[in-house]
Structures are given as C-alpha cells and as structure tokens.
C-alpha cells in the first residue's frame, strides 16, 4: 500500500503541493466511514502511479482546509499537477472512473 504524508497545516498543504509535481490530497474526517473505506483503496491504486505523492488531511484537525479548497463534504480527493488542480472527486468516488481520469492525467505528465 502506498504510504502517505500527514499534512497538518495550510502551510504544509501548500508546501506539499508546490514540492511534488504530482500531488494527491486525500481529505477526510475522523468519524467518516466512507473515508475510512476509501483511503486504503486509493493507497492501493496509487501503487501503480509511483510519481504521485499522497498527502492526507484530517479536516477535523485542520478545519481551515474547507475554506482553502472550497470543500463542502468528505471524502475529497484532489490531484494537483505542477501546483494546478487537475482532478477533484468528492463523497462517492467510483474507483474505476477515478482510475481512468488519473491514468490520463498521469500519462500526460510523463510525456
């Protein structure tokens, strides 16, 4: 399973995105059962995408993340390429569709 970095401050979030050409943020809450079920699936999927660095934000610990990225629900998956948001999935994430989108973006960045 792909390891992730716990990101605890907005400065750390911005630094994480700026310092990884392909950065994925997984935003969840402590009591969210959907979040807890989805996280390991995303980690497993990212094993096939070694250039994507994964960060995890607990919105209960960093409430300002909601305003920072205009997030209204969890879980949220944000994929950034060179600091720009390329993909946003929220609440109900269909893994096959997510992988299809991720694959296209990933291939574009490797070219």
Order of alpha helices (4+ residues) and beta strands (2+ residues): beta-alpha-beta-alpha-beta-alpha-beta-beta-alpha
